Amino acid sequence: MHNPNAQPERPPIEHFVAPIEETPIASVDAVKVSSRKSSLWRDAWRDMRSRPMFWISAAVILLVVIVSLFPTLFTQLNPRDCVLASSNAAPSAGHPLGFNKQGCDVYTRIIHGTSTSVSVGLIVILITFVVGTIMGAVAGFFGGKIDTVLSRLGDIFFSIPYILAAVVVMSVLSQHRNPFVIALAIGGFSWPITARIVRSEILRVKNADFVMAAESVGLTRAETLWRHVLPNAIAPAIVVTTLSLSSAIVAEATLSFLGVGLPPGDFISWGNDISSAQLSLRTDPMPLIYPSLALTVTVLGFVLLGEVVRDALDPKARARR
């Protein structure tokens, strides 16, 4: 019986499919993936080693470190052997930079003063990195009252210029002036900068999906912070620490120049030599210029390295180049 509502049968439509050997779909649609492993630190290293500024700053820093660790490789003279008969004498054989007003060899004192400046700088950045990272990480990750208390504590220290605070501390502890005390006076008031940067990065990273996944598998909040959040937020702190090393070296020289740093009779410092040479600046400026030049080159090396590290750890900066 004929059904008036029935749809007429349509003839089947044949689809043509080309042979696979004629259509290399795999080669057309394949996604090219680099065989090299990639991570933030690997990409940063590849970027840094391709920049001449990195190698220049690394060479300067390597030279400064070698001089500070092995000063006898560069001079055999005693920096405290001073002869008044050689006061402000011109350069001579074995004394390429001449003598200062006290008759001390300028070159020898610059070489031996390197270790003092570098050791103070390293202790300062160790203090600022450890204290600043812990304070910023705890405040940013746990939040609430902990964040409020630690942030206000950081604001108090941040409002005090660390140079002025170090002058006060060194004046009070005038009987105990040594590299560790001066580093503690500088680093004890300069950590809030690192803490603020770490806190802001922790606030950004702690909302990522991998943090939720870590907590869902049973990790405590402290373990999540230490194993997952902090490693992904530490890069800006490393950049700030690298740049802070130059500031710490300058701060030590400034305190010694002002007479509240390391005792001139006990420690050889670029700041002490600059301070003592300023009295004869008009008649013999070279004993002041040479240690100032050494300080400038050292600080410039660390600043350049910090700039390179900052750009290398910033994917946007790498993409712009």
Beta strands, then each sheet from edge to edge (+ up, - down):
end
